[in-house]
Amino acid sequence: MTPVRWGILSTALIGTQRVIPGMLRSRGLQVAAIASRELSRAQAAASTLGIPTAYGSYEALLADPSIEAIYNPLPNHLHVPMTLAAAQAGKHVLCEKPMSLTASELEVLRPHASKVHIREAFMVRHHPQWIESREEVRRGAIGELRFIQVPFSYYNADPANIRNMADIGGGSLYDIGCYAIVAGRWFFEADPERVIATMERDPVLGIDRTASGLLDFPGGRQLAFTVSTQSARYQRIQLVGTQGRIEIEIPFNAPQDKPCRYWIDDASAPDGSGMRTVALPVVDQYQLQAEAFSRAVRGETPTAAGLDDAVMNMRIIDALFASEKSGRFERP
């Protein structure tokens, strides 16, 4: 297919260090331009990454008629306004997670959701370890999936980091708790009926630096997660069924240059001797994500499905924050 021409909104590190390098590996798309509020920063990033055009404002990028799709990695509070501006300019938008700060904010995008593709950038859904693990569950490799456990943490107490700024969408639930939510929805292939949460907030920064949640899915199935932005670096997904379990080793920050693996344990022995390892070849989940979006741009009629999915993610986050205050189960 004719390569889709992409523009990048901002020189955010998630873009310059992770997403753009993955996109540049693909022949199915072209990273044609990058924008910053400071032209010098855009030019420096363009020079480093080999991007042809640099713009000194987001508006200039959106006005470029040759740009077809936008990747939006701006801070959380700018996701909706700049995604809206891009959609109004007729651009398809892949927006970093979380797509908004509340579910209701996303409704301004609905009039555009059938005109351009609008999707939330959960690259994990494109990685073979997620796809194959779900197929194992579907095939009954671990019996009936009963519960999922997700720990995800890293340490960052820098007050200048946007992840630690409460007023613009910082905190553990927005930043990494959303991945646990997506894991539950992905592997159960359903949405939770009710949720409950507890959170511990940094006394200075005001963010939820540790958050735990329990999501109750249809059929009595449960997802339990704990996420933290001020704990040792660690991540896992445990899928436990009636006859075995699957453990994904690096489920979220899968390396772009190394193989990944997951384990299937038939539960025949408590010491794990019934476990087998599934090794996967090297892939780049950011490349796969951009290629999938580009194929959609070329071959699919835009629908509200991507927006609806993002709305549900945010409804669950809204309910977890509501539960923090109420101390009760809340419904998304």
N, C-alpha and C positions, 0 to 999 in steps of 0.2 A: 504494500500500500504506500501511497505518498506519505512521507514522514510528517507528523503533526508538529507544527511550530509552537514551542512553549516559551512563555515568559515567566520569570521568577520574581515574585514580590519580596524584596528585601534580601540582605546578605546574612540572614540568621544562620547560626552554626548548623542547625539541623539540615538546612538546605545545602550549604557550601561543603559540609563535611560528610554528609550521608546521602541525601536525596539526589543532589545534582551529579555527584560522581557515579551513582547508579544509573541515572538517566543517560549520561554520556556514553555508557557502555552499549547502548541500544542503537540499532540501525532503523528502528521503526519510528523514531521521533528525533527532533532537533531542538536543543536548548538554544534558542535564537537570541534571547535578551535577558538581562537582569537589571533590576531597578533598586535604588536606595534613595533615601531622602538627602543623601550627600553624594554628589556625582563621583567624587574621588573614591569613595568606598565601593561604589558599583563598578568603577573602572578597574580598581585593584582586583576585585573578585572575578571580573570578566577576564582580565589578563591571566590570573592564576589558573582559571578553569578552562580557558579557551572558548569563552562565549563571545560571539561576534559583536554584540551591541550592548552598551551600558546606558542607562537613563538615570538622571538625577532627581526624578520624582516618580511616584507610583502612577500618577495621572498620565505622565508621558508614555509609560509602558502600555497602559490600558488604551491609549489613543492610537497605538501602532496598529494599523489595519492588517498587517501580515501575521500578527500573533493570534493563534487560534485557542490556545489553552493556557491557563494560569495556574501556577502552583503558589499557594498562599501559606507561608510559614511564619507569619507575623505573630506577635504576642496575642494571647487568647482573646483579649477584649477587642482586638481589631479584626478578628476572623469574620464576623458577620458584616460589618460595614464595608470592608474591602472585597469580600466575596460578592456582596450586593453590587458594588461599583463595577466589578469585573463582569458580572452577569448582565448588568445594564448596558455594558459596552459590547455585549454579544460574545463574550468569551466563556468557554467551558472552564470550570474551576475544580481543582483538587485542593481541598483545604485541610490544613493540619488539624489534628485533634487537640482538645475538644472543639467542635465546630462553633460552640457558643458558650456563654456562661449560664444560660437557662434555656429550656426548651422553647419558651414563648418567643425568644429573640429570633428564632429561625423562621418564624412565619412570614417575615418580610421577603424571604427568598422564594416563597411558594409560587408567586406569579411568574417566576422565571424558570421554575424547575422542569417545565415541559418544553422549554425553548433551548436551554443549554444543559449540558451534563453538570451536576453539582454533587460532589461526593466527598466524604470524610476520609482522610488519608490514614487508614489502618493497614499499613503495608503487610502486617503479619498474616492477613487473610490470603495473601498471594504466595506465601512461603510453602514449599512442599511439606515441611514438617507439620504444619497445621492441616493442610489438605489431606495428607496421607493418614495422619492420626485420626481425623474425623471419619475417613473411610474405614479404618480399623474398627472404630466404634460402630459404624453402620453395619459392618459385616458380622458383628457380634464377637469380636476377638476377646473382649473382656466381659462378655455377657451383657446385661443391661446396665448402662451407665447410671450410677446412683448419686455420686457426689463429686465435686471438683474442688480442689484446694489450690489457691494461687498466692504465694508470697512474692513480693516484688519490692526491692528497696535499693537505695543508693544514698550517699552522704553528700549533701550540699547545703551549707548554712550561710552562704554568701548573701548578704542583704541586697547587693547590687544585681543579683541574678533575677531575671524576670519570674523564675519559678518560685521565688520567695517573696513576691509582691502580692499581697492579698487583694488589693483593690483592682488588679488587672487579671485576676484569674490564676494566681499561684496556688500552690498546695499539692499535696500528694494525690487527692482524689481526682482532681482535674488532670494532673500530669500523667500519672501512671495507673490510678485506680480505674480509669476508663478502659485500659487494656484487660483488666480482670473481668470487667463487665462484658466486653466483647468476647472474651474466651467463653464465658458462660452461655451467651447467646449463640455462639458458633457451634459449640460441641453439643449442647442440649437441643439446638435448632428450635428454640422457643424463646419467649420473653418471660421475665419473672412476674409473678402475680403480686408479690409484696416483698419489701426489703426492710432491713433494720441495720443501723450503723452505730459505731462509737468512734470518737475522734479525740486526739490529743493535740492541742494547738501550741505552737511556739509562743512563749509569753512576750517576746519582743516583736517578732515578725507578724504574728497573728494568723499565720497559715496553719492548716491542718498538716502537721509534719508526720503524723501517723494516723492512719484510718483503717478500720476493719469493718467489713460488711458481711451480712448473710443475706443471700438472695434465694427466695423460695420460688422454684419453678413448678409448672404443672406436673402432677404425678408424684409429688413429694420429693422431687429431686432438688438438690441444694448446691449452691456455690458459696464457699467461704473464702474470703480474701483478707490479706493484710498488706498494706502498702505504706512505705515510709520514705521520706526524703532526707532523713537524718539517721540512717542505720547502715550497717555494712551492706556492701553491694551483693545482691543475691536475687535470683529469679528462677522460678519453676512453675510448671503446670502439672498437677497430679489428677489424672482421670481414673476414678475408682468405680469399677463395676461389680456385678454379682459374681463374676468368675475370674477376675484379674484386674490389672491396672496398667495404665500407660503413663510414663513420666517423660516430659519434654525438657531437655536439659537447658537450653537457652531460648526460651519461647518468644521473647520480645526483641531483644537486641541481638538477633542472630548475626554472626559475623558475615561480612561481605566477601571475605577471602579465604574462609576455612569451611570444611564440611561441618554439618550439623548432625545430631543424632537424637533418637529417642529410644526408650526402653519399653518392652512389653513383658510384664510379669504375669505368669499364669497362676500365681498365688499358691503354687503347690508346696512351697516351704517358706517359713517366715524369714529366713536368711537371704531371700532373694535368689536362691540358686535356680529357680525356675524362670529367670529373666533372660531375654535375648535382646541384643542390640540391633537397631536398624540405623545404618549410616546412610546419609544422604550426600549427594555430590554438592560441590560448591555452587551456590546461586546467590544472587543479589536481590533481596526482596523489594528494594526500592526500584530497581530496574523493572522487575516483574509488575510492580504496581503501576508504574508509568506506562508500560507497554499495554497493560490491560485497559487503562483509561484511554490511551490513544486509539486502541482498537474500537472502543465504544464510540469515540468521536467520529471515527470513519464509518462504522457499521451499524450503529444503533440509534433509534429515535429517542431523544431525551424524554425521560419520565420523572415522576416525583419519587421513584423508589429510593434513590440515594438520599434524598432529603428526608424521607420518612424514616429511613434507618438511623440517620443522625438524630432526628427528633426523639426516637425511642431511647437512644443512648443517653441523651440529655434528660429525658423524663426520669430515667433511673437515677442519674446523678442528682437531679432535683429532689427525688424522694429520699435518697440517702442523706442529703443535707437536712431535709425536713426531719428525718428520724433522729439526727444528731440533737436537734432541739427538743423534739417531743419525747424521745426515749421509747418510742413505740414503733411497731411495724407501720410502714407507709406504703401506699399503692402508687406505682409509677403512672 
